């Protein structure tokens, strides 16, 4: 008897598909519910805390003349009573530095600007890491908040995040921001690209002190200064293309308490607006968080192919007029579409884009393929700078030994 031939074979094949199709996506839905419970802890109003710890907000920017003004204005509008701002103009060739200087002049001493010259990047450093390390030198505040220059924050973002961190004795808190999307391609792809890296890194396990995985979003990353200095600050991740994730991994490895929360109501980010930017940006992120090892990216590719299979099996069932197959494929399609719709919703984008997943899935596969190329070559181009990071990622991912 040939496997999968005859009635028994068809039943066996259908059961296998039930497990690998709808069964896998039902498991994904359960894991998402558990992750939501771990990560949906950042709430309004701000938690009352004893005293007002000092905070230094550090903002690096390279050629962000179009967006940096909105970022600075939202940061300076924070309702927290004791913070100051340091901005770093990191070798910009546009008017970023002039905009920063203009805002600082009107900020009444609340903000200072550091200009890194074009020739100011030391050997062995990546640009953003060097900019943040430069800004952090000499900081005496009790907490440091790193914010990317394309981020806009709500007035209570700092007070809510800090109140939670102080009261629960966390050493580092980062949040997943809302994705501000304008064009069709942005709406379609970016929420799923972000969901992919979350799944690759099992991000919700950041909030489990007994599990190894850790993740941070450098767009909004609050760290106790004593913890930051204890691990060596950005100098310990100076050659890591995803320095935020690397730093959070090192903090957790050193037994500091780290947390990652959903924060789309507190901060928003405009990321990549063109396909080329997505290709370079997400390729950099996927290869970086994977430490140039291909396995997580390959697993993500298999998941996307599995999801696309729901559409293929539905069409096949209709063509073959197989009612049982149609029922299982329909369940597969419903689960895939529902999970994907939640990803869109969590990023602050319309859930209806889940209906266009075959198109989004094709783009995602191209991003993964480009990331695999980066893993193989070790070459990354970003913000007008080309990097070759060889085997550095595998080393910095492990971090220093535990304290004590």
C-alpha positions in Angstrom: 0.0 0.0 0.0 1.5 3.3 -1.1 1.5 6.0 1.6 -1.4 8.6 1.2 -3.0 6.5 -1.6 -6.7 5.5 -1.3 -9.1 6.6 1.5 -6.7 5.9 4.3 -4.0 7.9 2.7 -6.3 10.8 2.1 -7.4 10.7 5.7 -3.8 10.5 6.9 -2.8 13.4 4.7 -5.7 15.5 6.0 -4.8 14.8 9.6 -1.2 15.8 9.0 -2.4 19.0 7.4 -4.7 19.6 10.3 -1.7 19.5 12.7 0.8 21.4 10.5 -1.8 24.0 9.3 -4.6 25.0 11.7 -2.9 23.2 14.6 0.2 25.3 14.4 -1.7 28.6 14.0 -3.9 27.7 17.0 -0.7 27.3 19.0 0.5 30.7 17.7 -2.8 32.3 18.8 -2.3 30.8 22.3 1.3 32.0 22.5 0.2 35.5 21.4 -2.4 35.6 24.2 0.3 34.6 26.7 2.7 37.2 25.3 0.0 39.9 25.5 -0.6 39.2 29.2 3.2 39.6 29.8 3.6 42.7 27.8 0.5 44.8 28.3 1.4 46.2 31.7 2.2 49.8 30.8 -0.9 51.8 31.7 -2.2 55.2 32.4 -2.2 57.1 34.7 1.4 57.1 35.8 2.1 55.0 38.9 2.8 57.2 41.9 6.4 56.8 43.2 8.5 58.1 46.0 10.6 61.1 44.9 11.4 62.2 41.4 14.6 60.5 40.1 16.6 62.5 37.6 16.4 61.5 34.0 18.7 62.3 31.0 17.1 61.8 27.6 19.6 61.0 24.9 18.7 61.4 21.2 21.1 60.5 18.4 20.3 61.7 14.8 22.0 61.3 11.5 20.4 63.1 8.5 17.0 63.3 10.2 16.2 66.9 9.2 12.7 65.9 8.1 11.6 64.3 11.4 13.9 65.4 14.2 11.9 68.6 15.0 8.7 66.6 15.8 10.8 64.3 18.0 12.4 67.1 20.0 9.2 69.0 20.5 7.4 65.9 21.8 10.3 65.1 24.1 10.6 68.6 25.6 6.8 68.4 26.3 7.2 65.6 28.8 5.1 66.2 31.9 7.8 64.6 34.2 9.3 67.4 36.4 13.0 66.5 36.4 14.6 65.6 33.1 17.1 67.1 30.6 17.9 66.3 27.0 21.1 65.7 25.2 21.0 65.4 21.4 23.8 64.1 19.2 24.2 65.3 15.6 26.0 62.2 14.3 27.9 63.3 11.2 24.8 64.6 9.4 25.1 66.1 6.0 21.7 67.8 6.0 20.2 70.4 8.4 19.8 68.1 11.4 22.4 70.0 13.4 20.9 73.4 12.7 17.5 72.2 13.7 18.9 70.8 17.0 20.7 74.0 17.7 17.6 76.1 17.1 15.5 74.0 19.4 18.2 74.0 22.1 18.4 77.8 21.9 14.7 78.0 22.8 14.7 75.3 25.4 15.9 77.5 28.3 18.9 75.3 29.3 16.8 72.1 29.2 18.6 70.7 26.1 22.2 70.6 24.9 23.6 69.5 21.5 26.7 67.5 20.7 28.1 67.6 17.1 30.1 64.6 15.9 32.2 65.7 12.9 32.4 63.6 9.7 35.8 62.2 10.7 34.7 61.6 14.3 33.9 57.9 14.2 36.6 55.8 15.8 37.7 52.6 14.3 35.7 49.6 15.5 32.6 51.6 16.3 29.3 51.7 14.6 27.8 55.2 14.2 24.8 55.1 16.5 26.7 53.2 19.3 29.4 55.9 19.2 26.8 58.7 19.3 25.0 57.3 22.3 28.3 56.5 24.1 29.4 60.1 23.5 26.1 61.5 24.8 26.2 59.2 27.9 29.7 60.2 29.0 29.4 62.4 32.0 25.7 61.9 32.6 24.9 62.0 36.3 21.2 61.5 36.2 19.8 58.4 37.9 18.1 57.1 34.8 18.9 57.4 31.1 16.2 57.3 28.4 17.4 56.6 24.8 15.0 57.8 22.2 15.4 57.6 18.4 15.1 60.8 16.4 12.2 59.5 14.3 10.0 58.9 17.4 7.3 61.0 18.8 6.3 60.5 22.5 3.2 61.3 24.4 3.6 63.8 27.2 3.2 61.1 29.9 5.4 58.5 28.3 8.4 59.1 30.6 6.4 59.4 33.8 4.4 56.2 33.1 7.5 54.1 32.1 9.6 55.5 35.0 6.9 55.1 37.6 6.5 51.4 36.7 10.3 50.8 36.6 10.9 52.5 39.9 8.1 50.9 41.8 8.8 47.4 40.6 12.6 47.8 40.8 13.3 47.2 37.2 16.7 48.1 35.8 15.6 48.5 32.2 12.3 49.1 30.4 11.7 49.3 26.7 8.5 49.7 24.8 7.2 48.6 21.4 5.9 51.8 19.7 3.1 52.4 17.3 4.2 52.3 13.6 3.2 55.5 11.8 2.5 54.3 8.3 1.4 56.5 5.4 1.8 54.7 2.0 0.2 51.4 1.1 3.5 49.4 1.2 4.2 50.7 4.7 0.7 49.7 6.0 1.0 46.3 4.4 4.5 45.3 5.3 5.9 47.1 8.4 3.6 45.7 11.0 4.4 42.1 9.9 8.1 42.9 9.6 8.0 44.0 13.2 6.0 41.0 14.3 8.5 38.8 12.6 11.4 40.0 14.7 9.3 39.8 17.8 8.6 36.1 17.0 12.2 35.4 16.1 13.4 36.7 19.5 10.5 35.4 21.7 10.3 39.0 23.0 7.7 38.3 25.7 10.3 36.1 27.5 12.2 39.3 28.2 9.8 39.7 31.1 10.6 36.3 32.6 13.6 36.6 34.9 14.2 32.9 34.7 14.4 32.7 30.9 17.4 33.7 28.8 15.7 35.6 25.8 15.8 39.4 26.0 14.8 42.1 23.6 14.8 45.9 23.5 13.5 48.5 21.1 16.0 51.3 20.9 13.3 53.7 19.8 12.4 54.0 23.6 14.8 52.4 26.0 14.9 53.4 29.7 17.9 52.2 31.7 19.0 52.8 35.3 22.3 54.6 34.9 24.1 52.3 37.5 23.1 49.2 35.5 24.1 50.9 32.2 27.6 51.7 33.5 28.0 48.3 35.2 27.9 46.5 31.9 30.1 49.1 30.1 27.4 51.1 28.4 27.4 51.2 24.6 31.1 50.5 24.5 30.3 46.8 25.2 28.1 46.7 22.0 30.1 49.2 20.0 30.3 46.9 16.9 26.8 45.4 17.1 24.4 46.4 14.3 21.4 45.9 16.6 22.9 47.5 19.7 19.6 47.8 21.6 18.9 44.1 21.6 22.5 43.3 22.4 22.6 45.7 25.3 19.3 44.3 26.8 20.7 40.7 26.4 23.8 41.7 28.3 21.9 43.4 31.0 19.7 40.3 31.5 22.7 38.0 31.4 24.2 40.1 34.2 21.0 39.5 36.2 19.6 42.9 36.0 15.8 43.0 35.8 14.6 43.8 32.3 11.2 44.4 30.8 9.6 45.0 27.4 6.1 46.4 27.1 3.6 47.3 24.5 3.5 51.1 24.2 1.7 52.2 21.1 -0.4 54.6 23.1 2.8 56.3 24.4 5.1 56.5 21.4 5.0 56.3 17.6 7.7 55.8 15.0 7.9 56.5 11.2 10.3 53.9 9.9 10.9 52.9 6.3 8.8 54.5 3.6 10.2 52.7 0.5 10.9 49.1 -0.4 14.6 49.7 -0.6 14.7 51.2 2.9 12.7 48.2 4.2 15.1 45.8 2.5 18.2 47.4 4.1 16.6 48.2 7.4 14.9 44.9 8.1 17.7 42.9 6.6 20.0 44.7 9.1 17.7 44.0 12.0 17.0 40.3 11.2 20.7 39.5 10.6 21.7 41.5 13.7 19.2 39.9 16.2 20.1 36.5 14.7 23.8 37.1 15.4 24.4 36.3 11.7 23.1 32.7 12.2 20.5 31.8 9.6 18.2 29.5 11.6 15.8 32.1 13.0 15.3 33.7 9.6 14.8 30.3 7.9 12.2 29.4 10.6 10.4 32.7 9.9 10.4 31.9 6.1 8.8 28.5 6.9 6.1 30.1 9.0 5.3 32.6 6.2 5.2 29.7 3.6 2.9 27.8 6.0 0.6 30.8 6.2 0.5 31.3 2.4 -0.4 27.6 2.2 -3.8 28.4 3.6 -4.7 30.3 0.5 -3.2 27.6 -1.8 -5.1 24.8 0.0 -8.4 26.7 -0.2 -8.1 27.1 -3.9 -7.1 23.5 -4.3 -10.0 22.3 -2.3 -12.4 24.3 -4.4 -10.9 23.1 -7.7 -11.0 19.4 -6.5 -14.4 19.9 -4.8 -13.1 18.3 -1.6 -15.4 19.3 1.2 -13.2 17.9 4.0 -10.1 19.6 2.7 -12.1 22.8 2.2 -13.2 22.7 5.9 -9.6 22.3 7.2 -8.2 24.8 4.8 -10.9 27.2 5.7 -10.0 26.8 9.4 -6.4 27.3 8.5 -7.2 30.5 6.6 -9.4 31.9 9.4 -6.6 31.3 12.0 -3.9 32.8 9.9 -6.0 35.8 9.0 -7.0 36.4 12.6 -3.4 36.2 14.0 -2.1 38.5 11.2 -5.0 40.9 11.9 -3.9 41.1 15.6 -0.4 41.9 14.5 -1.7 44.9 12.5 -3.9 46.0 15.4 -1.0 45.8 17.9 1.1 48.1 15.7 -1.7 50.6 15.5 -2.6 49.9 11.8 -5.9 48.7 10.2 -6.5 45.0 10.6 -8.1 44.7 7.2 -4.6 44.5 5.6 -4.6 40.9 6.9 -6.8 40.0 3.9 -3.8 41.0 1.6 -1.4 38.6 3.3 -0.4 36.8 0.1 1.1 40.1 -1.1 2.7 41.0 2.2 4.0 37.4 2.6 5.9 37.7 -0.7 7.5 40.9 0.4 8.5 39.4 3.8 10.1 36.5 2.0 12.3 38.9 0.0 13.3 40.7 3.3 14.3 37.4 4.9 16.3 36.4 1.8 18.2 39.7 1.9 18.8 39.2 5.6 20.3 35.8 4.8 22.6 37.4 2.3 23.7 39.8 5.0 24.3 36.9 7.3 26.5 35.3 4.7 28.5 38.3 3.7 28.6 40.3 6.9 28.1 43.5 4.9 25.4 46.1 5.8 24.6 49.5 4.3 22.6 51.9 6.4 22.2 55.7 6.7 24.8 56.2 4.0 27.5 54.1 5.7 28.7 50.6 4.8 29.6 48.3 7.6 31.4 44.9 7.6 30.9 43.2 10.9 32.5 39.8 10.3 32.1 37.6 13.3 31.5 40.3 15.9 27.8 39.6 16.4 28.2 36.1 17.6 30.6 37.3 20.3 28.7 40.3 21.6 25.4 38.4 21.8 26.6 36.2 24.6 27.5 39.1 26.9 29.7 39.2 30.0 29.4 36.6 32.7 26.8 36.9 35.5 27.5 39.1 38.4 29.2 37.6 41.4 
